[in-house]
Amino acid sequence: MTLCNTHSAPEPVFAEPWHAQVFAVTVALNEAGRVDWPDWAARFSQTLKRHGLDRELDGGDDYFLAWLVTLEEFLVEQGAAATQDVANLRNAWEEAYLTTPHGQPVRLAAR
């Protein structure tokens, strides 16, 4: 009897690379003792409520945008980032994304 092994690549856990990156940053902060998961869950829940995201989320952009907002607010509250610095960086990434040709890597302009 011959067994046929067919391997297929697993489905991606994250829909977009930035979803994985913002998640990884939060995990790293937790591992460094800077973020407590119960506190994070409460903060994230509040962000979802503020955004009106009370439906079942599929891990897409709406979910991770809320995750990112929670992380930005947390970093500002903890004094790890200034509100204006967060806004400037977010605007720079948006500008880079909107001006990058399709299929090319998005990079921030040198400052």
Contacts in CASP RR format, 6 or more apart in sequence:
PFRMAT RR
TARGET T0000
AUTHOR 0000-0000-0000
METHOD contacts of the structure
MODEL  1
MTLCNTHSAPEPVFAEPWHAQVFAVTVALNEAGRVDWPDWAARFSQTLKR
HGLDRELDGGDDYFLAWLVTLEEFLVEQGAAATQDVANLRNAWEEAYLTT
PHGQPVRLAAR
13 20 0 8 1.000
14 20 0 8 1.000
14 23 0 8 1.000
14 59 0 8 1.000
15 59 0 8 1.000
15 60 0 8 1.000
15 61 0 8 1.000
16 60 0 8 1.000
16 61 0 8 1.000
16 64 0 8 1.000
18 64 0 8 1.000
19 59 0 8 1.000
19 60 0 8 1.000
19 61 0 8 1.000
19 64 0 8 1.000
19 67 0 8 1.000
22 64 0 8 1.000
22 67 0 8 1.000
22 68 0 8 1.000
22 71 0 8 1.000
23 64 0 8 1.000
23 67 0 8 1.000
25 71 0 8 1.000
26 35 0 8 1.000
26 40 0 8 1.000
26 67 0 8 1.000
26 71 0 8 1.000
29 35 0 8 1.000
30 36 0 8 1.000
30 37 0 8 1.000
30 40 0 8 1.000
34 78 0 8 1.000
34 80 0 8 1.000
35 74 0 8 1.000
40 70 0 8 1.000
40 74 0 8 1.000
43 70 0 8 1.000
43 73 0 8 1.000
43 74 0 8 1.000
44 66 0 8 1.000
44 67 0 8 1.000
44 70 0 8 1.000
47 66 0 8 1.000
47 67 0 8 1.000
47 69 0 8 1.000
47 70 0 8 1.000
47 73 0 8 1.000
48 54 0 8 1.000
48 57 0 8 1.000
48 66 0 8 1.000
51 62 0 8 1.000
51 65 0 8 1.000
51 66 0 8 1.000
51 69 0 8 1.000
53 62 0 8 1.000
53 63 0 8 1.000
53 66 0 8 1.000
57 63 0 8 1.000
72 81 0 8 1.000
72 86 0 8 1.000
72 90 0 8 1.000
75 81 0 8 1.000
75 86 0 8 1.000
76 82 0 8 1.000
76 83 0 8 1.000
76 86 0 8 1.000
92 108 0 8 1.000
92 109 0 8 1.000
93 106 0 8 1.000
93 108 0 8 1.000
95 109 0 8 1.000
96 106 0 8 1.000
96 107 0 8 1.000
96 108 0 8 1.000
96 109 0 8 1.000
97 106 0 8 1.000
100 106 0 8 1.000
100 107 0 8 1.000
END
